[in-house]
Amino acid sequence: MRPVPLLSLAGEYLDRVEHLADVRSGQVLTRATSAAPPPAAASEAGGAGLFCKTSNVRFETAEALRQHYHSDWYRLNLKRAGRGEPPVSEAGFEALADSGQLA
């Protein structure tokens, strides 16, 4: 069986998928079946644009968001998120980089 990327699955399918841990624990939550789509990423921090939840920052264009995903700042915040730590702001990242703490 060939692995299928999660993001390539149809939204209708993903709406019906339950997390295995929820099923095993018997705590499957009933999901609302409204016709409205889930809240857009713009609602994360208010305003329009694209939002990176990992770094808690908004971008005006998809290209800017793609560039962010290739940055050292994003990689640092991705590692911090994996450890359950809060994200570092861009200014905080620059200060860490300037002080040599990111060696």
N, CA, C and O atoms as CSV, one atom per row, in Angstrom:
chain,resi,resn,atom,element,x,y,z
A,1,MET,N,N,0.844,-1.173,0.000
A,1,MET,CA,C,0.000,0.000,0.000
A,1,MET,C,C,0.891,1.239,0.000
A,1,MET,O,O,1.841,1.330,0.778
A,2,ARG,N,N,0.585,2.167,-0.858
A,2,ARG,CA,C,1.363,3.389,-1.005
A,2,ARG,C,C,0.845,4.470,-0.049
A,2,ARG,O,O,-0.364,4.693,0.023
A,3,PRO,N,N,1.746,5.149,0.694
A,3,PRO,CA,C,1.295,6.225,1.592
A,3,PRO,C,C,0.661,7.366,0.797
A,3,PRO,O,O,1.089,7.667,-0.318
A,4,VAL,N,N,-0.345,7.988,1.368
A,4,VAL,CA,C,-1.038,9.106,0.735
A,4,VAL,C,C,-0.825,10.339,1.601
A,4,VAL,O,O,-1.086,10.301,2.803
A,5,PRO,N,N,-0.350,11.444,1.001
A,5,PRO,CA,C,-0.186,12.671,1.789
A,5,PRO,C,C,-1.530,13.137,2.356
A,5,PRO,O,O,-2.534,13.162,1.645
A,6,LEU,N,N,-1.540,13.497,3.607
A,6,LEU,CA,C,-2.756,13.900,4.297
A,6,LEU,C,C,-3.456,15.056,3.588
A,6,LEU,O,O,-4.683,15.068,3.480
A,7,LEU,N,N,-2.685,16.022,3.107
A,7,LEU,CA,C,-3.285,17.200,2.495
A,7,LEU,C,C,-3.890,16.916,1.129
A,7,LEU,O,O,-4.601,17.762,0.586
A,8,SER,N,N,-3.621,15.739,0.559
A,8,SER,CA,C,-4.206,15.410,-0.736
A,8,SER,C,C,-5.584,14.767,-0.590
A,8,SER,O,O,-6.264,14.550,-1.593
A,9,LEU,N,N,-6.005,14.461,0.623
A,9,LEU,CA,C,-7.300,13.836,0.852
A,9,LEU,C,C,-8.423,14.868,0.732
A,9,LEU,O,O,-8.238,16.041,1.054
A,10,ALA,N,N,-9.559,14.426,0.278
A,10,ALA,CA,C,-10.712,15.311,0.105
A,10,ALA,C,C,-11.214,15.795,1.463
A,10,ALA,O,O,-11.181,15.058,2.449
A,11,GLY,N,N,-11.673,17.025,1.498
A,11,GLY,CA,C,-12.191,17.611,2.723
A,11,GLY,C,C,-13.363,16.842,3.290
A,11,GLY,O,O,-13.506,16.736,4.508
A,12,GLU,N,N,-14.215,16.297,2.413
A,12,GLU,CA,C,-15.365,15.524,2.877
A,12,GLU,C,C,-14.898,14.294,3.655
A,12,GLU,O,O,-15.515,13.916,4.651
A,13,TYR,N,N,-13.825,13.681,3.208
A,13,TYR,CA,C,-13.285,12.518,3.900
A,13,TYR,C,C,-12.704,12.931,5.260
A,13,TYR,O,O,-12.962,12.288,6.278
A,14,LEU,N,N,-11.927,14.002,5.258
A,14,LEU,CA,C,-11.281,14.439,6.492
A,14,LEU,C,C,-12.295,14.867,7.546
A,14,LEU,O,O,-12.028,14.749,8.742
A,15,ASP,N,N,-13.457,15.365,7.118
A,15,ASP,CA,C,-14.489,15.762,8.070
A,15,ASP,C,C,-15.031,14.576,8.851
A,15,ASP,O,O,-15.535,14.744,9.962
A,16,ARG,N,N,-14.931,13.363,8.275
A,16,ARG,CA,C,-15.479,12.173,8.924
A,16,ARG,C,C,-14.430,11.363,9.683
A,16,ARG,O,O,-14.773,10.375,10.332
A,17,VAL,N,N,-13.170,11.760,9.614
A,17,VAL,CA,C,-12.090,10.995,10.243
A,17,VAL,C,C,-12.042,11.298,11.741
A,17,VAL,O,O,-12.157,12.453,12.150
A,18,GLU,N,N,-11.873,10.266,12.544
A,18,GLU,CA,C,-11.727,10.421,13.997
A,18,GLU,C,C,-10.295,10.080,14.379
A,18,GLU,O,O,-9.693,9.189,13.781
A,19,HIS,N,N,-9.751,10.762,15.349
A,19,HIS,CA,C,-8.403,10.490,15.829
A,19,HIS,C,C,-8.413,9.157,16.560
A,19,HIS,O,O,-9.296,8.907,17.380
A,20,LEU,N,N,-7.444,8.304,16.274
A,20,LEU,CA,C,-7.401,6.965,16.844
A,20,LEU,C,C,-7.397,6.989,18.375
A,20,LEU,O,O,-8.049,6.154,19.003
A,21,ALA,N,N,-6.686,7.917,18.972
A,21,ALA,CA,C,-6.644,8.005,20.436
A,21,ALA,C,C,-8.028,8.296,20.995
A,21,ALA,O,O,-8.384,7.784,22.056
A,22,ASP,N,N,-8.819,9.119,20.291
A,22,ASP,CA,C,-10.178,9.417,20.739
A,22,ASP,C,C,-11.052,8.173,20.686
A,22,ASP,O,O,-11.857,7.936,21.586
A,23,VAL,N,N,-10.894,7.378,19.630
A,23,VAL,CA,C,-11.695,6.173,19.474
A,23,VAL,C,C,-11.344,5.158,20.545
A,23,VAL,O,O,-12.235,4.556,21.144
A,24,ARG,N,N,-10.052,4.962,20.793
A,24,ARG,CA,C,-9.620,3.983,21.798
A,24,ARG,C,C,-10.065,4.361,23.199
A,24,ARG,O,O,-10.401,3.491,24.002
A,25,SER,N,N,-10.069,5.655,23.500
A,25,SER,CA,C,-10.441,6.082,24.845
A,25,SER,C,C,-11.951,6.180,25.023
A,25,SER,O,O,-12.439,6.369,26.137
A,26,GLY,N,N,-12.687,6.052,23.925
A,26,GLY,CA,C,-14.144,6.162,23.996
A,26,GLY,C,C,-14.620,7.588,24.112
A,26,GLY,O,O,-15.783,7.823,24.440
A,27,GLN,N,N,-13.751,8.548,23.851
A,27,GLN,CA,C,-14.106,9.951,23.998
A,27,GLN,C,C,-14.257,10.629,22.638
A,27,GLN,O,O,-13.832,11.772,22.467
A,28,VAL,N,N,-14.847,9.948,21.688
A,28,VAL,CA,C,-15.059,10.545,20.379
A,28,VAL,C,C,-16.053,11.680,20.537
A,28,VAL,O,O,-17.150,11.495,21.064
A,29,LEU,N,N,-15.659,12.846,20.079
A,29,LEU,CA,C,-16.512,14.016,20.208
A,29,LEU,C,C,-17.428,14.117,18.988
A,29,LEU,O,O,-17.016,13.806,17.870
A,30,THR,N,N,-18.635,14.539,19.200
A,30,THR,CA,C,-19.548,14.756,18.089
A,30,THR,C,C,-19.204,16.093,17.467
A,30,THR,O,O,-19.116,17.114,18.149
A,31,ARG,N,N,-19.013,16.066,16.176
A,31,ARG,CA,C,-18.660,17.290,15.469
A,31,ARG,C,C,-19.918,17.944,14.928
A,31,ARG,O,O,-20.846,17.268,14.484
A,32,ALA,N,N,-19.935,19.256,14.970
A,32,ALA,CA,C,-21.059,19.989,14.397
A,32,ALA,C,C,-21.046,19.802,12.894
A,32,ALA,O,O,-19.980,19.781,12.278
A,33,THR,N,N,-22.206,19.668,12.306
A,33,THR,CA,C,-22.295,19.460,10.863
A,33,THR,C,C,-22.928,20.680,10.224
A,33,THR,O,O,-24.002,20.588,9.629
A,34,SER,N,N,-22.280,21.805,10.343
A,34,SER,CA,C,-22.804,23.020,9.738
A,34,SER,C,C,-22.291,23.130,8.317
A,34,SER,O,O,-21.262,22.549,7.971
A,35,ALA,N,N,-23.002,23.868,7.504
A,35,ALA,CA,C,-22.586,24.070,6.123
A,35,ALA,C,C,-21.443,25.069,6.038
A,35,ALA,O,O,-20.767,25.157,5.012
A,36,ALA,N,N,-21.227,25.810,7.092
A,36,ALA,CA,C,-20.156,26.814,7.086
A,36,ALA,C,C,-18.806,26.138,7.226
A,36,ALA,O,O,-18.664,25.188,7.996
A,37,PRO,N,N,-17.798,26.623,6.481
A,37,PRO,CA,C,-16.462,26.049,6.603
A,37,PRO,C,C,-15.850,26.414,7.947
A,37,PRO,O,O,-16.332,27.332,8.612
A,38,PRO,N,N,-14.789,25.710,8.364
A,38,PRO,CA,C,-14.130,26.074,9.617
A,38,PRO,C,C,-13.587,27.490,9.539
A,38,PRO,O,O,-13.376,28.011,8.444
A,39,PRO,N,N,-13.359,28.120,10.684
A,39,PRO,CA,C,-12.853,29.493,10.670
A,39,PRO,C,C,-11.571,29.584,9.869
A,39,PRO,O,O,-10.705,28.714,9.955
A,40,ALA,N,N,-11.461,30.644,9.092
A,40,ALA,CA,C,-10.279,30.835,8.251
A,40,ALA,C,C,-9.076,31.159,9.106
A,40,ALA,O,O,-9.206,31.572,10.258
A,41,ALA,N,N,-7.903,30.966,8.529
A,41,ALA,CA,C,-6.669,31.258,9.244
A,41,ALA,C,C,-6.605,32.724,9.636
A,41,ALA,O,O,-5.920,33.087,10.593
A,42,ALA,N,N,-7.315,33.566,8.901
A,42,ALA,CA,C,-7.298,34.991,9.211
A,42,ALA,C,C,-7.852,35.266,10.604
A,42,ALA,O,O,-7.513,36.282,11.211
A,43,SER,N,N,-8.696,34.382,11.117
A,43,SER,CA,C,-9.265,34.620,12.433
A,43,SER,C,C,-8.271,34.343,13.560
A,43,SER,O,O,-8.532,34.708,14.706
A,44,GLU,N,N,-7.151,33.713,13.265
A,44,GLU,CA,C,-6.168,33.395,14.297
A,44,GLU,C,C,-5.664,34.647,15.007
A,44,GLU,O,O,-5.611,34.687,16.236
A,45,ALA,N,N,-5.297,35.660,14.241
A,45,ALA,CA,C,-4.776,36.876,14.866
A,45,ALA,C,C,-5.494,38.112,14.353
A,45,ALA,O,O,-5.012,39.229,14.534
A,46,GLY,N,N,-6.625,37.925,13.723
A,46,GLY,CA,C,-7.391,39.037,13.205
A,46,GLY,C,C,-6.834,39.555,11.893
A,46,GLY,O,O,-5.635,39.444,11.636
A,47,GLY,N,N,-7.700,40.120,11.063
A,47,GLY,CA,C,-7.263,40.685,9.807
A,47,GLY,C,C,-7.233,39.664,8.692
A,47,GLY,O,O,-7.615,38.507,8.868
A,48,ALA,N,N,-6.771,40.119,7.538
A,48,ALA,CA,C,-6.729,39.263,6.356
A,48,ALA,C,C,-5.315,38.778,6.115
A,48,ALA,O,O,-4.371,39.230,6.762
A,49,GLY,N,N,-5.182,37.870,5.196
A,49,GLY,CA,C,-3.861,37.352,4.851
A,49,GLY,C,C,-3.704,35.913,5.277
A,49,GLY,O,O,-4.664,35.271,5.703
A,50,LEU,N,N,-2.505,35.416,5.162
A,50,LEU,CA,C,-2.176,34.039,5.498
A,50,LEU,C,C,-1.462,34.022,6.843
A,50,LEU,O,O,-0.674,34.919,7.143
A,51,PHE,N,N,-1.733,33.016,7.643
A,51,PHE,CA,C,-1.242,32.990,9.019
A,51,PHE,C,C,-0.384,31.763,9.266
A,51,PHE,O,O,-0.781,30.653,8.911
A,52,CYS,N,N,0.793,31.942,9.871
A,52,CYS,CA,C,1.645,30.837,10.298
A,52,CYS,C,C,1.422,30.675,11.788
A,52,CYS,O,O,1.842,31.514,12.585
A,53,LYS,N,N,0.756,29.585,12.160
A,53,LYS,CA,C,0.442,29.342,13.565
A,53,LYS,C,C,1.702,29.007,14.363
A,53,LYS,O,O,1.772,29.288,15.560
A,54,THR,N,N,2.696,28.408,13.706
A,54,THR,CA,C,3.933,28.030,14.382
A,54,THR,C,C,4.692,29.257,14.885
A,54,THR,O,O,5.177,29.274,16.016
A,55,SER,N,N,4.791,30.287,14.034
A,55,SER,CA,C,5.521,31.504,14.410
A,55,SER,C,C,4.603,32.617,14.876
A,55,SER,O,O,5.073,33.673,15.298
A,56,ASN,N,N,3.280,32.389,14.804
A,56,ASN,CA,C,2.297,33.383,15.230
A,56,ASN,C,C,2.482,34.701,14.470
A,56,ASN,O,O,2.589,35.772,15.067
A,57,VAL,N,N,2.516,34.590,13.138
A,57,VAL,CA,C,2.733,35.768,12.303
A,57,VAL,C,C,1.857,35.690,11.057
A,57,VAL,O,O,1.563,34.598,10.573
A,58,ARG,N,N,1.444,36.836,10.541
A,58,ARG,CA,C,0.582,36.935,9.374
A,58,ARG,C,C,1.392,37.418,8.158
A,58,ARG,O,O,2.307,38.232,8.284
A,59,PHE,N,N,1.028,36.896,6.989
A,59,PHE,CA,C,1.671,37.289,5.736
A,59,PHE,C,C,0.611,37.723,4.743
A,59,PHE,O,O,-0.493,37.179,4.723
A,60,GLU,N,N,0.948,38.696,3.926
A,60,GLU,CA,C,0.002,39.220,2.943
A,60,GLU,C,C,-0.105,38.332,1.711
A,60,GLU,O,O,-1.166,38.271,1.091
A,61,THR,N,N,0.977,37.641,1.341
A,61,THR,CA,C,0.961,36.842,0.119
A,61,THR,C,C,1.405,35.412,0.403
A,61,THR,O,O,2.087,35.139,1.391
A,62,ALA,N,N,1.005,34.514,-0.478
A,62,ALA,CA,C,1.415,33.116,-0.358
A,62,ALA,C,C,2.924,32.991,-0.555
A,62,ALA,O,O,3.566,32.149,0.073
A,63,GLU,N,N,3.485,33.816,-1.414
A,63,GLU,CA,C,4.934,33.764,-1.647
A,63,GLU,C,C,5.706,34.150,-0.386
A,63,GLU,O,O,6.725,33.535,-0.073
A,64,ALA,N,N,5.236,35.150,0.327
A,64,ALA,CA,C,5.893,35.553,1.581
A,64,ALA,C,C,5.812,34.425,2.607
A,64,ALA,O,O,6.771,34.179,3.338
A,65,LEU,N,N,4.667,33.737,2.662
A,65,LEU,CA,C,4.518,32.616,3.585
A,65,LEU,C,C,5.461,31.472,3.191
A,65,LEU,O,O,6.085,30.855,4.055
A,66,ARG,N,N,5.562,31.191,1.885
A,66,ARG,CA,C,6.492,30.145,1.425
A,66,ARG,C,C,7.928,30.482,1.800
A,66,ARG,O,O,8.672,29.612,2.254
A,67,GLN,N,N,8.320,31.729,1.616
A,67,GLN,CA,C,9.680,32.141,1.991
A,67,GLN,C,C,9.887,31.982,3.490
A,67,GLN,O,O,10.964,31.573,3.925
A,68,HIS,N,N,8.874,32.299,4.283
A,68,HIS,CA,C,8.959,32.151,5.735
A,68,HIS,C,C,9.211,30.692,6.109
A,68,HIS,O,O,10.006,30.403,7.003
A,69,TYR,N,N,8.527,29.770,5.415
A,69,TYR,CA,C,8.678,28.347,5.706
A,69,TYR,C,C,10.102,27.846,5.448
A,69,TYR,O,O,10.471,26.779,5.937
A,70,HIS,N,N,10.892,28.584,4.701
A,70,HIS,CA,C,12.282,28.208,4.424
A,70,HIS,C,C,13.280,28.978,5.292
A,70,HIS,O,O,14.491,28.847,5.113
A,71,SER,N,N,12.774,29.777,6.229
A,71,SER,CA,C,13.655,30.628,7.033
A,71,SER,C,C,14.136,29.911,8.295
A,71,SER,O,O,13.504,28.974,8.782
A,72,ASP,N,N,15.271,30.381,8.803
A,72,ASP,CA,C,15.798,29.857,10.071
A,72,ASP,C,C,14.868,30.203,11.230
A,72,ASP,O,O,14.758,29.443,12.192
A,73,TRP,N,N,14.203,31.348,11.138
A,73,TRP,CA,C,13.259,31.758,12.168
A,73,TRP,C,C,12.123,30.736,12.284
A,73,TRP,O,O,11.763,30.338,13.392
A,74,TYR,N,N,11.557,30.312,11.155
A,74,TYR,CA,C,10.491,29.306,11.169
A,74,TYR,C,C,11.017,27.978,11.717
A,74,TYR,O,O,10.344,27.325,12.514
A,75,ARG,N,N,12.213,27.580,11.293
A,75,ARG,CA,C,12.776,26.305,11.757
A,75,ARG,C,C,12.973,26.315,13.280
A,75,ARG,O,O,12.719,25.313,13.949
A,76,LEU,N,N,13.422,27.441,13.814
A,76,LEU,CA,C,13.582,27.556,15.268
A,76,LEU,C,C,12.223,27.399,15.963
A,76,LEU,O,O,12.103,26.662,16.941
A,77,ASN,N,N,11.210,28.092,15.454
A,77,ASN,CA,C,9.888,28.013,16.067
A,77,ASN,C,C,9.268,26.629,15.904
A,77,ASN,O,O,8.508,26.192,16.768
A,78,LEU,N,N,9.576,25.940,14.822
A,78,LEU,CA,C,9.090,24.579,14.629
A,78,LEU,C,C,9.681,23.648,15.681
A,78,LEU,O,O,8.978,22.802,16.233
A,79,LYS,N,N,10.968,23.804,15.956
A,79,LYS,CA,C,11.617,23.005,17.006
A,79,LYS,C,C,11.036,23.336,18.376
A,79,LYS,O,O,10.808,22.444,19.194
A,80,ARG,N,N,10.796,24.628,18.622
A,80,ARG,CA,C,10.233,25.041,19.911
A,80,ARG,C,C,8.823,24.484,20.081
A,80,ARG,O,O,8.452,24.051,21.172
A,81,ALA,N,N,8.045,24.495,19.014
A,81,ALA,CA,C,6.680,23.957,19.075
A,81,ALA,C,C,6.716,22.464,19.386
A,81,ALA,O,O,5.860,21.965,20.118
A,82,GLY,N,N,7.683,21.754,18.847
A,82,GLY,CA,C,7.830,20.335,19.115
A,82,GLY,C,C,8.145,20.051,20.580
A,82,GLY,O,O,7.830,18.978,21.097
A,83,ARG,N,N,8.767,21.021,21.242
A,83,ARG,CA,C,9.088,20.875,22.667
A,83,ARG,C,C,8.015,21.495,23.564
A,83,ARG,O,O,8.146,21.500,24.788
A,84,GLY,N,N,6.952,22.016,22.943
A,84,GLY,CA,C,5.879,22.638,23.722
A,84,GLY,C,C,6.206,24.037,24.209
A,84,GLY,O,O,5.567,24.528,25.139
A,85,GLU,N,N,7.188,24.690,23.600
A,85,GLU,CA,C,7.577,26.048,23.991
A,85,GLU,C,C,6.879,27.062,23.094
A,85,GLU,O,O,6.525,26.735,21.961
A,86,PRO,N,N,6.673,28.286,23.575
A,86,PRO,CA,C,6.022,29.313,22.755
A,86,PRO,C,C,6.950,29.802,21.640
A,86,PRO,O,O,8.169,29.662,21.746
A,87,PRO,N,N,6.383,30.372,20.574
A,87,PRO,CA,C,7.219,30.859,19.477
A,87,PRO,C,C,8.017,32.094,19.867
A,87,PRO,O,O,7.651,32.836,20.778
A,88,VAL,N,N,9.113,32.290,19.154
A,88,VAL,CA,C,9.955,33.473,19.316
A,88,VAL,C,C,9.540,34.461,18.234
A,88,VAL,O,O,9.355,34.071,17.081
A,89,SER,N,N,9.393,35.733,18.591
A,89,SER,CA,C,9.045,36.751,17.599
A,89,SER,C,C,10.217,36.959,16.644
A,89,SER,O,O,11.336,36.520,16.908
A,90,GLU,N,N,9.944,37.626,15.544
A,90,GLU,CA,C,11.019,37.893,14.582
A,90,GLU,C,C,12.103,38.752,15.219
A,90,GLU,O,O,13.291,38.518,15.001
A,91,ALA,N,N,11.697,39.743,16.006
A,91,ALA,CA,C,12.673,40.596,16.690
A,91,ALA,C,C,13.474,39.781,17.704
A,91,ALA,O,O,14.684,39.963,17.839
A,92,GLY,N,N,12.797,38.887,18.411
A,92,GLY,CA,C,13.488,38.018,19.365
A,92,GLY,C,C,14.471,37.096,18.672
A,92,GLY,O,O,15.564,36.848,19.179
A,93,PHE,N,N,14.077,36.583,17.500
A,93,PHE,CA,C,14.971,35.729,16.732
A,93,PHE,C,C,16.212,36.506,16.299
A,93,PHE,O,O,17.334,36.013,16.417
A,94,GLU,N,N,16.006,37.713,15.800
A,94,GLU,CA,C,17.136,38.550,15.368
A,94,GLU,C,C,18.075,38.832,16.527
A,94,GLU,O,O,19.294,38.812,16.356
A,95,ALA,N,N,17.522,39.093,17.707
A,95,ALA,CA,C,18.364,39.349,18.884
A,95,ALA,C,C,19.176,38.105,19.241
A,95,ALA,O,O,20.359,38.211,19.564
A,96,LEU,N,N,18.548,36.926,19.184
A,96,LEU,CA,C,19.278,35.686,19.460
A,96,LEU,C,C,20.381,35.442,18.436
A,96,LEU,O,O,21.484,35.019,18.781
A,97,ALA,N,N,20.064,35.718,17.165
A,97,ALA,CA,C,21.046,35.519,16.097
A,97,ALA,C,C,22.219,36.501,16.247
A,97,ALA,O,O,23.376,36.121,16.069
A,98,ASP,N,N,21.918,37.746,16.570
A,98,ASP,CA,C,22.955,38.773,16.726
A,98,ASP,C,C,23.855,38.474,17.937
A,98,ASP,O,O,25.046,38.785,17.921
A,99,SER,N,N,23.285,37.879,18.967
A,99,SER,CA,C,24.078,37.608,20.168
A,99,SER,C,C,24.871,36.295,20.058
A,99,SER,O,O,25.663,35.965,20.941
A,100,GLY,N,N,24.650,35.558,18.972
A,100,GLY,CA,C,25.386,34.318,18.763
A,100,GLY,C,C,24.833,33.126,19.533
A,100,GLY,O,O,25.512,32.105,19.646
A,101,GLN,N,N,23.627,33.231,20.062
A,101,GLN,CA,C,23.040,32.154,20.845
A,101,GLN,C,C,22.435,31.045,19.976
A,101,GLN,O,O,21.964,30.035,20.499
A,102,LEU,N,N,22.447,31.230,18.662
A,102,LEU,CA,C,21.862,30.241,17.759
A,102,LEU,C,C,22.943,29.455,17.007
A,102,LEU,O,O,22.743,29.076,15.853
A,103,ALA,N,N,24.047,29.220,17.636
A,103,ALA,CA,C,25.157,28.548,16.960
A,103,ALA,C,C,24.889,27.143,16.619
A,103,ALA,O,O,25.748,26.472,16.048
